[in-house]
């Protein structure tokens, strides 16, 4: 996977741009995909002709998380119109952008699919790329949350031992994983990451070594 930026995945769709209308957005403007964008209010998906956009999802608590960036040659808003779920999606123009708007009805038009099978195949392939990126973002988010949990527990253990940077935690890594409700392999990855970051050193039942308390507390959300 080449990071979280996509572009030119859907360039074959340029052959059917005559079926689309065009619209220009200024830098910083939100592309309101929930409003249908077409004058008649019908839902649509779009092809980026120029510019760069950022796709984010808004969580239940109102937090906004960037999923990917897209440039020219990318089709956007396809999953949202197919699943009829656009309320949690935010699309922002990182620079002035021009897009070609396609009527969402094309996605379920058997005649269009029969006339342009290569475009439908291209669409499926690009959606798979988007899916992998989304899955990676979710996994990274879950790991980051788990890392914070581990750091918070280590901070609590250190508090119980007079804020010492070297002490016996009195629990194994397996016991800590059970306490946090995570798989042992997940905890192992997190501890390895913290060692690579020079935040924690050895962690056994008899010894836990904190190498960078300030960074540990930052990761735990205490600062």
Biotite code that builds the C-alpha atoms (Angstrom):
import biotite.structure as struc

atoms = struc.array([
    struc.Atom([0.000, 0.000, 0.000], chain_id="A", res_id=1, res_name="UNK", atom_name="CA", element="C"),
    struc.Atom([1.432, 3.391, -1.007], chain_id="A", res_id=2, res_name="UNK", atom_name="CA", element="C"),
    struc.Atom([0.361, 5.401, 1.998], chain_id="A", res_id=3, res_name="UNK", atom_name="CA", element="C"),
    struc.Atom([-2.904, 7.270, 2.335], chain_id="A", res_id=4, res_name="UNK", atom_name="CA", element="C"),
    struc.Atom([-2.911, 9.290, -0.906], chain_id="A", res_id=5, res_name="UNK", atom_name="CA", element="C"),
    struc.Atom([-4.702, 8.032, -4.006], chain_id="A", res_id=6, res_name="UNK", atom_name="CA", element="C"),
    struc.Atom([-4.768, 9.344, -7.549], chain_id="A", res_id=7, res_name="UNK", atom_name="CA", element="C"),
    struc.Atom([-5.151, 8.174, -11.159], chain_id="A", res_id=8, res_name="UNK", atom_name="CA", element="C"),
    struc.Atom([-6.840, 4.987, -9.951], chain_id="A", res_id=9, res_name="UNK", atom_name="CA", element="C"),
    struc.Atom([-9.894, 5.747, -12.081], chain_id="A", res_id=10, res_name="UNK", atom_name="CA", element="C"),
    struc.Atom([-8.441, 7.533, -15.113], chain_id="A", res_id=11, res_name="UNK", atom_name="CA", element="C"),
    struc.Atom([-10.383, 5.243, -17.558], chain_id="A", res_id=12, res_name="UNK", atom_name="CA", element="C"),
    struc.Atom([-13.526, 7.111, -16.475], chain_id="A", res_id=13, res_name="UNK", atom_name="CA", element="C"),
    struc.Atom([-12.314, 10.129, -18.426], chain_id="A", res_id=14, res_name="UNK", atom_name="CA", element="C"),
    struc.Atom([-13.884, 8.446, -21.469], chain_id="A", res_id=15, res_name="UNK", atom_name="CA", element="C"),
    struc.Atom([-17.374, 9.124, -20.073], chain_id="A", res_id=16, res_name="UNK", atom_name="CA", element="C"),
    struc.Atom([-16.885, 12.643, -18.750], chain_id="A", res_id=17, res_name="UNK", atom_name="CA", element="C"),
    struc.Atom([-19.480, 13.780, -21.279], chain_id="A", res_id=18, res_name="UNK", atom_name="CA", element="C"),
    struc.Atom([-22.074, 12.200, -18.957], chain_id="A", res_id=19, res_name="UNK", atom_name="CA", element="C"),
    struc.Atom([-21.018, 14.431, -16.080], chain_id="A", res_id=20, res_name="UNK", atom_name="CA", element="C"),
    struc.Atom([-21.432, 18.074, -15.132], chain_id="A", res_id=21, res_name="UNK", atom_name="CA", element="C"),
    struc.Atom([-18.596, 20.089, -13.672], chain_id="A", res_id=22, res_name="UNK", atom_name="CA", element="C"),
    struc.Atom([-18.233, 22.116, -10.519], chain_id="A", res_id=23, res_name="UNK", atom_name="CA", element="C"),
    struc.Atom([-15.399, 24.135, -8.972], chain_id="A", res_id=24, res_name="UNK", atom_name="CA", element="C"),
    struc.Atom([-14.614, 24.380, -5.256], chain_id="A", res_id=25, res_name="UNK", atom_name="CA", element="C"),
    struc.Atom([-12.272, 26.831, -3.583], chain_id="A", res_id=26, res_name="UNK", atom_name="CA", element="C"),
    struc.Atom([-9.448, 25.916, -1.210], chain_id="A", res_id=27, res_name="UNK", atom_name="CA", element="C"),
    struc.Atom([-10.756, 25.092, 2.265], chain_id="A", res_id=28, res_name="UNK", atom_name="CA", element="C"),
    struc.Atom([-14.325, 24.591, 1.044], chain_id="A", res_id=29, res_name="UNK", atom_name="CA", element="C"),
    struc.Atom([-16.234, 21.520, 2.152], chain_id="A", res_id=30, res_name="UNK", atom_name="CA", element="C"),
    struc.Atom([-17.714, 19.369, -0.599], chain_id="A", res_id=31, res_name="UNK", atom_name="CA", element="C"),
    struc.Atom([-21.170, 18.748, 0.844], chain_id="A", res_id=32, res_name="UNK", atom_name="CA", element="C"),
    struc.Atom([-21.811, 15.270, -0.511], chain_id="A", res_id=33, res_name="UNK", atom_name="CA", element="C"),
    struc.Atom([-24.839, 14.917, 1.742], chain_id="A", res_id=34, res_name="UNK", atom_name="CA", element="C"),
    struc.Atom([-26.660, 17.654, -0.146], chain_id="A", res_id=35, res_name="UNK", atom_name="CA", element="C"),
    struc.Atom([-26.615, 15.865, -3.485], chain_id="A", res_id=36, res_name="UNK", atom_name="CA", element="C"),
    struc.Atom([-24.488, 18.588, -5.165], chain_id="A", res_id=37, res_name="UNK", atom_name="CA", element="C"),
    struc.Atom([-26.556, 18.498, -8.372], chain_id="A", res_id=38, res_name="UNK", atom_name="CA", element="C"),
    struc.Atom([-29.081, 21.253, -8.936], chain_id="A", res_id=39, res_name="UNK", atom_name="CA", element="C"),
    struc.Atom([-31.960, 18.769, -8.790], chain_id="A", res_id=40, res_name="UNK", atom_name="CA", element="C"),
    struc.Atom([-30.733, 17.385, -5.465], chain_id="A", res_id=41, res_name="UNK", atom_name="CA", element="C"),
    struc.Atom([-30.145, 13.856, -6.749], chain_id="A", res_id=42, res_name="UNK", atom_name="CA", element="C"),
    struc.Atom([-27.212, 11.984, -5.193], chain_id="A", res_id=43, res_name="UNK", atom_name="CA", element="C"),
    struc.Atom([-24.019, 11.783, -7.191], chain_id="A", res_id=44, res_name="UNK", atom_name="CA", element="C"),
    struc.Atom([-20.476, 10.525, -7.129], chain_id="A", res_id=45, res_name="UNK", atom_name="CA", element="C"),
    struc.Atom([-17.638, 12.516, -8.595], chain_id="A", res_id=46, res_name="UNK", atom_name="CA", element="C"),
    struc.Atom([-14.335, 12.355, -10.427], chain_id="A", res_id=47, res_name="UNK", atom_name="CA", element="C"),
    struc.Atom([-11.543, 14.717, -9.367], chain_id="A", res_id=48, res_name="UNK", atom_name="CA", element="C"),
    struc.Atom([-10.295, 16.661, -12.382], chain_id="A", res_id=49, res_name="UNK", atom_name="CA", element="C"),
    struc.Atom([-7.862, 18.903, -10.531], chain_id="A", res_id=50, res_name="UNK", atom_name="CA", element="C"),
    struc.Atom([-6.858, 19.785, -6.992], chain_id="A", res_id=51, res_name="UNK", atom_name="CA", element="C"),
    struc.Atom([-6.521, 17.682, -3.857], chain_id="A", res_id=52, res_name="UNK", atom_name="CA", element="C"),
    struc.Atom([-9.149, 16.748, -1.273], chain_id="A", res_id=53, res_name="UNK", atom_name="CA", element="C"),
    struc.Atom([-9.113, 15.243, 2.215], chain_id="A", res_id=54, res_name="UNK", atom_name="CA", element="C"),
    struc.Atom([-11.633, 12.601, 3.248], chain_id="A", res_id=55, res_name="UNK", atom_name="CA", element="C"),
    struc.Atom([-12.424, 12.394, 6.965], chain_id="A", res_id=56, res_name="UNK", atom_name="CA", element="C"),
    struc.Atom([-14.941, 10.590, 9.142], chain_id="A", res_id=57, res_name="UNK", atom_name="CA", element="C"),
    struc.Atom([-16.618, 12.135, 12.166], chain_id="A", res_id=58, res_name="UNK", atom_name="CA", element="C"),
    struc.Atom([-17.005, 9.908, 15.218], chain_id="A", res_id=59, res_name="UNK", atom_name="CA", element="C"),
    struc.Atom([-19.902, 9.761, 17.637], chain_id="A", res_id=60, res_name="UNK", atom_name="CA", element="C"),
    struc.Atom([-18.102, 12.156, 19.963], chain_id="A", res_id=61, res_name="UNK", atom_name="CA", element="C"),
    struc.Atom([-17.607, 14.716, 17.183], chain_id="A", res_id=62, res_name="UNK", atom_name="CA", element="C"),
    struc.Atom([-13.931, 13.911, 16.645], chain_id="A", res_id=63, res_name="UNK", atom_name="CA", element="C"),
    struc.Atom([-12.758, 14.117, 13.049], chain_id="A", res_id=64, res_name="UNK", atom_name="CA", element="C"),
    struc.Atom([-10.239, 11.625, 11.697], chain_id="A", res_id=65, res_name="UNK", atom_name="CA", element="C"),
    struc.Atom([-8.540, 11.872, 8.311], chain_id="A", res_id=66, res_name="UNK", atom_name="CA", element="C"),
    struc.Atom([-8.787, 8.662, 6.312], chain_id="A", res_id=67, res_name="UNK", atom_name="CA", element="C"),
    struc.Atom([-7.139, 9.538, 3.019], chain_id="A", res_id=68, res_name="UNK", atom_name="CA", element="C"),
    struc.Atom([-6.184, 12.239, 0.538], chain_id="A", res_id=69, res_name="UNK", atom_name="CA", element="C"),
    struc.Atom([-7.181, 12.047, -3.119], chain_id="A", res_id=70, res_name="UNK", atom_name="CA", element="C"),
    struc.Atom([-5.948, 13.812, -6.228], chain_id="A", res_id=71, res_name="UNK", atom_name="CA", element="C"),
    struc.Atom([-6.852, 13.992, -9.945], chain_id="A", res_id=72, res_name="UNK", atom_name="CA", element="C"),
    struc.Atom([-8.075, 10.776, -11.501], chain_id="A", res_id=73, res_name="UNK", atom_name="CA", element="C"),
    struc.Atom([-9.911, 9.571, -8.390], chain_id="A", res_id=74, res_name="UNK", atom_name="CA", element="C"),
    struc.Atom([-13.588, 8.679, -8.066], chain_id="A", res_id=75, res_name="UNK", atom_name="CA", element="C"),
    struc.Atom([-15.087, 9.671, -4.726], chain_id="A", res_id=76, res_name="UNK", atom_name="CA", element="C"),
    struc.Atom([-18.338, 9.222, -2.807], chain_id="A", res_id=77, res_name="UNK", atom_name="CA", element="C"),
    struc.Atom([-19.183, 5.848, -4.376], chain_id="A", res_id=78, res_name="UNK", atom_name="CA", element="C"),
    struc.Atom([-19.548, 3.840, -1.114], chain_id="A", res_id=79, res_name="UNK", atom_name="CA", element="C"),
    struc.Atom([-21.567, 6.643, 0.476], chain_id="A", res_id=80, res_name="UNK", atom_name="CA", element="C"),
    struc.Atom([-24.186, 6.828, -2.261], chain_id="A", res_id=81, res_name="UNK", atom_name="CA", element="C"),
    struc.Atom([-24.420, 3.059, -2.679], chain_id="A", res_id=82, res_name="UNK", atom_name="CA", element="C"),
    struc.Atom([-24.891, 2.515, 1.064], chain_id="A", res_id=83, res_name="UNK", atom_name="CA", element="C"),
    struc.Atom([-26.948, 5.707, 1.430], chain_id="A", res_id=84, res_name="UNK", atom_name="CA", element="C"),
    struc.Atom([-24.748, 6.845, 4.312], chain_id="A", res_id=85, res_name="UNK", atom_name="CA", element="C"),
    struc.Atom([-23.118, 10.265, 3.991], chain_id="A", res_id=86, res_name="UNK", atom_name="CA", element="C"),
    struc.Atom([-23.796, 11.869, 7.353], chain_id="A", res_id=87, res_name="UNK", atom_name="CA", element="C"),
    struc.Atom([-20.455, 10.914, 8.912], chain_id="A", res_id=88, res_name="UNK", atom_name="CA", element="C"),
    struc.Atom([-18.259, 11.873, 5.957], chain_id="A", res_id=89, res_name="UNK", atom_name="CA", element="C"),
    struc.Atom([-16.437, 15.199, 5.610], chain_id="A", res_id=90, res_name="UNK", atom_name="CA", element="C"),
    struc.Atom([-14.621, 16.120, 2.396], chain_id="A", res_id=91, res_name="UNK", atom_name="CA", element="C"),
    struc.Atom([-12.427, 19.231, 2.421], chain_id="A", res_id=92, res_name="UNK", atom_name="CA", element="C"),
    struc.Atom([-10.548, 20.812, -0.493], chain_id="A", res_id=93, res_name="UNK", atom_name="CA", element="C"),
    struc.Atom([-6.869, 21.158, 0.388], chain_id="A", res_id=94, res_name="UNK", atom_name="CA", element="C"),
    struc.Atom([-6.519, 23.367, -2.698], chain_id="A", res_id=95, res_name="UNK", atom_name="CA", element="C"),
    struc.Atom([-8.841, 24.700, -5.385], chain_id="A", res_id=96, res_name="UNK", atom_name="CA", element="C"),
    struc.Atom([-10.484, 21.728, -7.057], chain_id="A", res_id=97, res_name="UNK", atom_name="CA", element="C"),
    struc.Atom([-12.670, 20.934, -10.041], chain_id="A", res_id=98, res_name="UNK", atom_name="CA", element="C"),
    struc.Atom([-14.800, 17.794, -10.089], chain_id="A", res_id=99, res_name="UNK", atom_name="CA", element="C"),
    struc.Atom([-17.030, 16.036, -12.606], chain_id="A", res_id=100, res_name="UNK", atom_name="CA", element="C"),
    struc.Atom([-20.381, 15.030, -11.105], chain_id="A", res_id=101, res_name="UNK", atom_name="CA", element="C"),
    struc.Atom([-21.949, 11.734, -12.180], chain_id="A", res_id=102, res_name="UNK", atom_name="CA", element="C"),
    struc.Atom([-25.532, 10.777, -11.416], chain_id="A", res_id=103, res_name="UNK", atom_name="CA", element="C"),
    struc.Atom([-25.439, 8.001, -8.804], chain_id="A", res_id=104, res_name="UNK", atom_name="CA", element="C"),
    struc.Atom([-28.015, 6.090, -10.875], chain_id="A", res_id=105, res_name="UNK", atom_name="CA", element="C"),
    struc.Atom([-25.163, 5.042, -13.194], chain_id="A", res_id=106, res_name="UNK", atom_name="CA", element="C"),
    struc.Atom([-23.869, 2.717, -10.488], chain_id="A", res_id=107, res_name="UNK", atom_name="CA", element="C"),
    struc.Atom([-26.997, 0.560, -10.705], chain_id="A", res_id=108, res_name="UNK", atom_name="CA", element="C"),
    struc.Atom([-27.662, 1.005, -14.417], chain_id="A", res_id=109, res_name="UNK", atom_name="CA", element="C"),
    struc.Atom([-27.395, -2.454, -16.039], chain_id="A", res_id=110, res_name="UNK", atom_name="CA", element="C"),
    struc.Atom([-27.130, -0.936, -19.509], chain_id="A", res_id=111, res_name="UNK", atom_name="CA", element="C"),
    struc.Atom([-24.240, 1.331, -18.513], chain_id="A", res_id=112, res_name="UNK", atom_name="CA", element="C"),
    struc.Atom([-22.457, -1.619, -16.863], chain_id="A", res_id=113, res_name="UNK", atom_name="CA", element="C"),
    struc.Atom([-22.927, -3.749, -19.993], chain_id="A", res_id=114, res_name="UNK", atom_name="CA", element="C"),
    struc.Atom([-21.586, -0.998, -22.250], chain_id="A", res_id=115, res_name="UNK", atom_name="CA", element="C"),
    struc.Atom([-18.620, -0.212, -19.981], chain_id="A", res_id=116, res_name="UNK", atom_name="CA", element="C"),
    struc.Atom([-17.584, -3.398, -18.157], chain_id="A", res_id=117, res_name="UNK", atom_name="CA", element="C"),
    struc.Atom([-13.980, -2.174, -17.941], chain_id="A", res_id=118, res_name="UNK", atom_name="CA", element="C"),
    struc.Atom([-15.107, 0.892, -15.978], chain_id="A", res_id=119, res_name="UNK", atom_name="CA", element="C"),
    struc.Atom([-17.045, -1.212, -13.496], chain_id="A", res_id=120, res_name="UNK", atom_name="CA", element="C"),
    struc.Atom([-14.043, -3.500, -13.038], chain_id="A", res_id=121, res_name="UNK", atom_name="CA", element="C"),
    struc.Atom([-11.837, -0.451, -12.536], chain_id="A", res_id=122, res_name="UNK", atom_name="CA", element="C"),
    struc.Atom([-14.280, 0.867, -9.943], chain_id="A", res_id=123, res_name="UNK", atom_name="CA", element="C"),
    struc.Atom([-14.206, -2.408, -7.987], chain_id="A", res_id=124, res_name="UNK", atom_name="CA", element="C"),
    struc.Atom([-10.393, -2.432, -8.060], chain_id="A", res_id=125, res_name="UNK", atom_name="CA", element="C"),
    struc.Atom([-10.156, 1.133, -6.782], chain_id="A", res_id=126, res_name="UNK", atom_name="CA", element="C"),
    struc.Atom([-12.716, 0.466, -4.050], chain_id="A", res_id=127, res_name="UNK", atom_name="CA", element="C"),
    struc.Atom([-10.520, -2.395, -2.855], chain_id="A", res_id=128, res_name="UNK", atom_name="CA", element="C"),
    struc.Atom([-7.590, 0.030, -2.575], chain_id="A", res_id=129, res_name="UNK", atom_name="CA", element="C"),
    struc.Atom([-9.767, 2.429, -0.574], chain_id="A", res_id=130, res_name="UNK", atom_name="CA", element="C"),
    struc.Atom([-10.942, -0.431, 1.639], chain_id="A", res_id=131, res_name="UNK", atom_name="CA", element="C"),
    struc.Atom([-7.382, -1.452, 2.468], chain_id="A", res_id=132, res_name="UNK", atom_name="CA", element="C"),
    struc.Atom([-6.495, 2.146, 3.364], chain_id="A", res_id=133, res_name="UNK", atom_name="CA", element="C"),
    struc.Atom([-9.592, 2.467, 5.569], chain_id="A", res_id=134, res_name="UNK", atom_name="CA", element="C"),
    struc.Atom([-8.782, -0.848, 7.282], chain_id="A", res_id=135, res_name="UNK", atom_name="CA", element="C"),
    struc.Atom([-5.217, 0.267, 7.940], chain_id="A", res_id=136, res_name="UNK", atom_name="CA", element="C"),
    struc.Atom([-6.442, 3.514, 9.463], chain_id="A", res_id=137, res_name="UNK", atom_name="CA", element="C"),
    struc.Atom([-8.838, 1.641, 11.733], chain_id="A", res_id=138, res_name="UNK", atom_name="CA", element="C"),
    struc.Atom([-6.078, -0.761, 12.821], chain_id="A", res_id=139, res_name="UNK", atom_name="CA", element="C"),
    struc.Atom([-3.677, 2.110, 13.501], chain_id="A", res_id=140, res_name="UNK", atom_name="CA", element="C"),
    struc.Atom([-6.351, 3.913, 15.501], chain_id="A", res_id=141, res_name="UNK", atom_name="CA", element="C"),
    struc.Atom([-7.108, 0.825, 17.569], chain_id="A", res_id=142, res_name="UNK", atom_name="CA", element="C"),
    struc.Atom([-3.401, 0.263, 18.215], chain_id="A", res_id=143, res_name="UNK", atom_name="CA", element="C"),
    struc.Atom([-2.932, 3.902, 19.249], chain_id="A", res_id=144, res_name="UNK", atom_name="CA", element="C"),
    struc.Atom([-5.830, 3.610, 21.709], chain_id="A", res_id=145, res_name="UNK", atom_name="CA", element="C"),
    struc.Atom([-4.372, 0.382, 23.083], chain_id="A", res_id=146, res_name="UNK", atom_name="CA", element="C"),
    struc.Atom([-0.943, 2.009, 23.403], chain_id="A", res_id=147, res_name="UNK", atom_name="CA", element="C"),
    struc.Atom([-2.489, 4.798, 25.464], chain_id="A", res_id=148, res_name="UNK", atom_name="CA", element="C"),
    struc.Atom([-4.164, 2.209, 27.692], chain_id="A", res_id=149, res_name="UNK", atom_name="CA", element="C"),
    struc.Atom([-0.867, 0.442, 28.330], chain_id="A", res_id=150, res_name="UNK", atom_name="CA", element="C"),
    struc.Atom([0.890, 3.727, 29.105], chain_id="A", res_id=151, res_name="UNK", atom_name="CA", element="C"),
    struc.Atom([-1.862, 4.737, 31.549], chain_id="A", res_id=152, res_name="UNK", atom_name="CA", element="C"),
    struc.Atom([-1.547, 1.448, 33.445], chain_id="A", res_id=153, res_name="UNK", atom_name="CA", element="C"),
    struc.Atom([2.249, 1.749, 33.596], chain_id="A", res_id=154, res_name="UNK", atom_name="CA", element="C"),
    struc.Atom([1.854, 5.293, 34.969], chain_id="A", res_id=155, res_name="UNK", atom_name="CA", element="C"),
    struc.Atom([-0.565, 4.005, 37.612], chain_id="A", res_id=156, res_name="UNK", atom_name="CA", element="C"),
    struc.Atom([1.840, 1.225, 38.594], chain_id="A", res_id=157, res_name="UNK", atom_name="CA", element="C"),
    struc.Atom([4.665, 3.754, 38.865], chain_id="A", res_id=158, res_name="UNK", atom_name="CA", element="C"),
    struc.Atom([2.511, 5.959, 41.120], chain_id="A", res_id=159, res_name="UNK", atom_name="CA", element="C"),
    struc.Atom([1.966, 3.013, 43.446], chain_id="A", res_id=160, res_name="UNK", atom_name="CA", element="C"),
    struc.Atom([5.733, 2.600, 43.658], chain_id="A", res_id=161, res_name="UNK", atom_name="CA", element="C"),
    struc.Atom([6.571, 6.191, 44.543], chain_id="A", res_id=162, res_name="UNK", atom_name="CA", element="C"),
    struc.Atom([6.938, 7.319, 40.915], chain_id="A", res_id=163, res_name="UNK", atom_name="CA", element="C"),
    struc.Atom([10.051, 5.193, 40.631], chain_id="A", res_id=164, res_name="UNK", atom_name="CA", element="C"),
    struc.Atom([11.480, 4.569, 37.165], chain_id="A", res_id=165, res_name="UNK", atom_name="CA", element="C"),
    struc.Atom([12.496, 1.023, 38.152], chain_id="A", res_id=166, res_name="UNK", atom_name="CA", element="C"),
    struc.Atom([10.229, -1.246, 40.164], chain_id="A", res_id=167, res_name="UNK", atom_name="CA", element="C"),
    struc.Atom([8.627, -4.702, 40.335], chain_id="A", res_id=168, res_name="UNK", atom_name="CA", element="C"),
    struc.Atom([5.118, -4.431, 38.800], chain_id="A", res_id=169, res_name="UNK", atom_name="CA", element="C"),
    struc.Atom([4.023, -7.702, 40.380], chain_id="A", res_id=170, res_name="UNK", atom_name="CA", element="C"),
    struc.Atom([2.340, -8.934, 37.196], chain_id="A", res_id=171, res_name="UNK", atom_name="CA", element="C"),
    struc.Atom([3.393, -10.689, 34.017], chain_id="A", res_id=172, res_name="UNK", atom_name="CA", element="C"),
    struc.Atom([2.752, -9.411, 30.510], chain_id="A", res_id=173, res_name="UNK", atom_name="CA", element="C"),
    struc.Atom([0.035, -12.054, 30.166], chain_id="A", res_id=174, res_name="UNK", atom_name="CA", element="C"),
    struc.Atom([-1.657, -10.789, 33.342], chain_id="A", res_id=175, res_name="UNK", atom_name="CA", element="C"),
    struc.Atom([-1.446, -7.195, 32.065], chain_id="A", res_id=176, res_name="UNK", atom_name="CA", element="C"),
    struc.Atom([-3.016, -8.239, 28.740], chain_id="A", res_id=177, res_name="UNK", atom_name="CA", element="C"),
    struc.Atom([-5.905, -9.892, 30.610], chain_id="A", res_id=178, res_name="UNK", atom_name="CA", element="C"),
    struc.Atom([-6.316, -6.797, 32.763], chain_id="A", res_id=179, res_name="UNK", atom_name="CA", element="C"),
    struc.Atom([-6.572, -4.599, 29.661], chain_id="A", res_id=180, res_name="UNK", atom_name="CA", element="C"),
    struc.Atom([-8.800, -7.025, 27.779], chain_id="A", res_id=181, res_name="UNK", atom_name="CA", element="C"),
    struc.Atom([-6.410, -7.360, 24.838], chain_id="A", res_id=182, res_name="UNK", atom_name="CA", element="C"),
    struc.Atom([-4.643, -10.260, 23.164], chain_id="A", res_id=183, res_name="UNK", atom_name="CA", element="C"),
    struc.Atom([-1.130, -11.046, 24.386], chain_id="A", res_id=184, res_name="UNK", atom_name="CA", element="C"),
    struc.Atom([0.315, -10.547, 20.892], chain_id="A", res_id=185, res_name="UNK", atom_name="CA", element="C"),
    struc.Atom([-1.212, -7.043, 20.766], chain_id="A", res_id=186, res_name="UNK", atom_name="CA", element="C"),
    struc.Atom([0.431, -6.159, 24.073], chain_id="A", res_id=187, res_name="UNK", atom_name="CA", element="C"),
    struc.Atom([3.738, -7.580, 22.844], chain_id="A", res_id=188, res_name="UNK", atom_name="CA", element="C"),
    struc.Atom([3.619, -5.346, 19.750], chain_id="A", res_id=189, res_name="UNK", atom_name="CA", element="C"),
    struc.Atom([2.852, -2.311, 21.903], chain_id="A", res_id=190, res_name="UNK", atom_name="CA", element="C"),
    struc.Atom([5.690, -3.029, 24.335], chain_id="A", res_id=191, res_name="UNK", atom_name="CA", element="C"),
    struc.Atom([8.092, -3.531, 21.422], chain_id="A", res_id=192, res_name="UNK", atom_name="CA", element="C"),
    struc.Atom([6.976, -0.201, 19.982], chain_id="A", res_id=193, res_name="UNK", atom_name="CA", element="C"),
    struc.Atom([7.509, 1.536, 23.334], chain_id="A", res_id=194, res_name="UNK", atom_name="CA", element="C"),
    struc.Atom([10.996, 0.019, 23.541], chain_id="A", res_id=195, res_name="UNK", atom_name="CA", element="C"),
    struc.Atom([11.796, 1.233, 20.023], chain_id="A", res_id=196, res_name="UNK", atom_name="CA", element="C"),
    struc.Atom([10.617, 4.701, 21.116], chain_id="A", res_id=197, res_name="UNK", atom_name="CA", element="C"),
    struc.Atom([12.932, 4.452, 24.160], chain_id="A", res_id=198, res_name="UNK", atom_name="CA", element="C"),
    struc.Atom([9.958, 4.955, 26.478], chain_id="A", res_id=199, res_name="UNK", atom_name="CA", element="C"),
    struc.Atom([10.061, 1.606, 28.281], chain_id="A", res_id=200, res_name="UNK", atom_name="CA", element="C"),
    struc.Atom([12.803, -0.932, 28.823], chain_id="A", res_id=201, res_name="UNK", atom_name="CA", element="C"),
    struc.Atom([12.522, -4.334, 30.451], chain_id="A", res_id=202, res_name="UNK", atom_name="CA", element="C"),
    struc.Atom([9.087, -5.517, 31.565], chain_id="A", res_id=203, res_name="UNK", atom_name="CA", element="C"),
    struc.Atom([8.811, -8.656, 33.696], chain_id="A", res_id=204, res_name="UNK", atom_name="CA", element="C"),
    struc.Atom([6.941, -9.521, 36.884], chain_id="A", res_id=205, res_name="UNK", atom_name="CA", element="C"),
    struc.Atom([10.039, -8.529, 38.851], chain_id="A", res_id=206, res_name="UNK", atom_name="CA", element="C"),
    struc.Atom([11.191, -5.470, 36.939], chain_id="A", res_id=207, res_name="UNK", atom_name="CA", element="C"),
    struc.Atom([9.676, -2.661, 34.890], chain_id="A", res_id=208, res_name="UNK", atom_name="CA", element="C"),
    struc.Atom([11.992, 0.039, 33.576], chain_id="A", res_id=209, res_name="UNK", atom_name="CA", element="C"),
    struc.Atom([10.743, 3.478, 32.522], chain_id="A", res_id=210, res_name="UNK", atom_name="CA", element="C"),
    struc.Atom([13.244, 5.239, 30.246], chain_id="A", res_id=211, res_name="UNK", atom_name="CA", element="C"),
    struc.Atom([11.296, 8.417, 29.396], chain_id="A", res_id=212, res_name="UNK", atom_name="CA", element="C"),
    struc.Atom([8.637, 9.356, 31.938], chain_id="A", res_id=213, res_name="UNK", atom_name="CA", element="C"),
    struc.Atom([7.639, 12.595, 30.195], chain_id="A", res_id=214, res_name="UNK", atom_name="CA", element="C"),
    struc.Atom([6.958, 10.787, 26.924], chain_id="A", res_id=215, res_name="UNK", atom_name="CA", element="C"),
    struc.Atom([5.162, 7.967, 28.771], chain_id="A", res_id=216, res_name="UNK", atom_name="CA", element="C"),
    struc.Atom([2.798, 10.441, 30.427], chain_id="A", res_id=217, res_name="UNK", atom_name="CA", element="C"),
    struc.Atom([2.258, 12.237, 27.123], chain_id="A", res_id=218, res_name="UNK", atom_name="CA", element="C"),
    struc.Atom([1.256, 8.968, 25.435], chain_id="A", res_id=219, res_name="UNK", atom_name="CA", element="C"),
    struc.Atom([-1.000, 8.158, 28.377], chain_id="A", res_id=220, res_name="UNK", atom_name="CA", element="C"),
    struc.Atom([-2.816, 11.457, 27.865], chain_id="A", res_id=221, res_name="UNK", atom_name="CA", element="C"),
    struc.Atom([-1.728, 12.868, 31.200], chain_id="A", res_id=222, res_name="UNK", atom_name="CA", element="C"),
    struc.Atom([-0.160, 16.042, 29.761], chain_id="A", res_id=223, res_name="UNK", atom_name="CA", element="C"),
])
